Amino acid sequence: MTKAVSDFFKTVPERQTVLILGPRGVGKGELCIDYMKYFLEGGGKIIFMITDTSPEKIKEKFLRRGVDLRKHSDRFIIIDCYKAWSSVGGGGGNDSIDSMPDIRSLKLSVEKAVHRLGKPVRIFIDSASTIFLYNDMDATLKFLRQASEKAKSESSSLGFTLHEGVHEEKLMKDIRSIVDGIIAFKLDDDRNTYIRYEALKGKKPESGWTAFRFAEFGIVFGEEKAR
């Protein structure tokens, strides 16, 4: 049997901090787009901090999924770190906030976006690996921890992507202490892709690995595999 995208996201508790973890190029950013679409369609407010992709490309990806972000400017804000890190592109306008890559600027940008949208709000970061690259490890961990605690205290949530296999084990252990669960990706020897939600807190049973692929309009799930 196949699994609907909405059914998968329903397995992830809403008011949690979730790590989206997988190898480079596996589709973590694409999953974020589908995840945010799921919340937007439910009336949620979204803040999306981007480090590796321009706002224009993000808007194009939403359009391919049938979502025109111009119609959701009162519920969706992009925090554009890509401009500062790449020196190209850029957001601006009512639906975007430019941000420098230092932690203080990131905090201020999130606060500004939350103030503009109102609470509760769902915050997504793609990717936290890039933030670690440009900032002190302890300061970045503190930023993620504080963002997680604040979000959950305000009935909100935080989700962020991280590249698997590029960070030290100590850092990964510290990150796992922050998050409540992990949306994990894996590749088999034939480059087939699989996904599952793994609960770290709350003792919810893990689901089996589910095959998936990315189409032009987003995620397509295949057959569920045994653990």
Protein Blocks (a to p, Z undefined) as FASTA:
>chain_A
ZZdfklmmmmpcfbbcddddddehilpmmmmmmmmmmmmmnopacddddfkbcfklmmmm
mmmnopafklmmmmcccddfklmmnopajeehjkbccddfbfklmmmmmmmmmmmnopad
ddddddfklmmmmpcfklmmmmmmmmmmmmmmnopacdddddehiacfklmmmmmmmpmb
dcdddddfkopacdddddfbhpiacdddddddddfkbccddddddZZ
